[in-house]
């Protein structure tokens, strides 16, 4: 970035953006503390603190002076490519923040918080009827908000997708999923019906927590997570957070009857963290140092968790270490049996528990349902029946209760429509990027077998991390891999890994 010759308005804009990002980092710390450290009696106090900080932050984001700076910089011929990207993304953020009346923002936040509490209870009680009016209202609010932002019936869902994955559209997502879904359902059927199924009894043995944590930390240190620029703690829902450059934290949950929950979870969150730690911090506060949306973010976590962490070579390196740390728990288990168990395929009801062969199908179902809900083509009352029908058709499973069905995820209770697709798109991006990295470095698997991950990380740093949001995700993918986003590498990856393993 050539700030020396940048117009004064640009320099001032960047100062403002950095200020906003730093305050956002303070919010990040408050949120991390709430989930990791805070005593339960502080909930109300923390709620007020967060609300107060939100108001300050919203004031800074919507400050008219930012609008003036952006107007001043629009089409300015003295901006280089990077500076144009910073202005482009700042304008997107500013418009999103200013087009919705503050009164409506507050009203929606209040309703979503109520809806969240009603959903928690409805899920526990298997009581969709009580939750339905809150969901209906959430949909109404999302429609109202997108109306303020200038949506038509045809662009409304695009706008919501774009909130999480810049540049994503309903049409492009439908095309991607349309090419993926029937083939993935077919692969899943073949693998589930295959003769060689894994033995998994040993997973449920008693695996003590302390060595799980130590082993997980050793694994993520090996792949490159920098503990001097982060830390790892315990929370009920694992996440990657922190306060900004030099402070990228992850959390883990532990189960004594399932070591894979913590180990694969740590690799997943460390994958998110490697991305954050690899962003160019010199550009802190601007789009150039921000992750390129949720789908690319998820591609990084899923690649380390699945393409690397569930590979045969990874476990040929990690298995002897596991044997040493858990001699009793791994007694009588071979490396091959462990590798097969790590890749068990079992179509089920719960998205977050899904294996990599069935995972995307859970997401496609949510995508198809929420686009209909937003267009009011599917009445809320009919949601459970439609959910159950699609689970039968795509995953071959019967949904016994709404608790295990359409009430399982928090997203719609929190009004987060448009978020789900990024989970599956992230898997497709992961496979596409991994295939390109393999093409550049065919010996990556042999390196993994020696516990060497630097070549892959460097490739990701150069092709993904270093660029922040200089380009939108589709362009980033095309520049890194040579092709537009496509489900083919994912389908190839699944078939070439699972068919031999399961004897298809
Ligand atoms: Zn993730």
Boltz pocket constraint, residues with backbone or C-beta under 6 A from the ligand:
constraints:
  - pocket:
      binder: B
      contacts: [[A, 268], [A, 272], [A, 297], [A, 298], [A, 301]]
      max_distance: 6.0
